[in-house]
C-alpha cells in the first residue's frame, strides 16, 4: 500500500531561520506530489505541486520543494521563515491510477518572533 | 471566485444516528473527493466522484456512502454513527481525475 512519511512532527524555529521538512513516499509508479499548508483556523491550502519536468518546484510565499526520484523524497524548504509561516504542513502523493491523495501525518511548524 | 464550500460547519450527533454532509465544488470542477481527518493525523481518503460516478473508494466501512448530483455537488452520508467517526470531514474538488485538488473548510462532526 502507498504511504507517506513526514519525519518531523513538531518543529520550532526562530524567525529568519532556514526550514527543511522531510517527506518520503513509498510507491514505485508515477506519482504527483504536493505540499499543503493549514494555517491556524483556516482550511488546507495548496503550497506547491510537482507533476513532471524540473524536479525543483517553487510555490507560494517563498517555499520550494525538490523531487528526488531515487530517494522517493519531496522535501520542502524555505530559506528564511517568518512568524506568519506558523502552520501545519502536509505532504501528499497522488497515485495517478487510484486518483486519491495519500497524506503524511503532518508537521506542525512553530515560528517564534 | 468562490472556493469549495461545505455545510454544515459543525455538527453534533449521538451514536447510532445518521448524518449527511454537503459539498459544492469550485465552479467548473467535475470531480469531488471526500476525506476524513482525525485530530493529529493527515486526511484519509474516503471517496472520489467524477461525472456523477464513484471512481475511487478508500478503506471505510459500508456505513459510509456518497453521491454526486448533476450540478457536481456532493453528499457524504454516514449511518449508524460511532464515537470513532468524530473527525473533520473534508471535501476537495478538481477539474478532472488526477488533477490538483482544492479543499473546502470542512465539517467538524462530534459523535457523543
Interface residues (C-beta under 8 A of the other chain):
Chain A: X4 X32 X34 X36 X42 X43 X44 X45 X46 X49 X90 X92 X94 X96 X98 X99 X100 X101 X102 X103 X104 X105 X106
Chain B: X33 X35 X40 X41 X42 X43 X44 X45 X48 X50 X55 X56 X58 X90 X92 X97 X98 X100 X101 X102 X103 X104 X105 X106
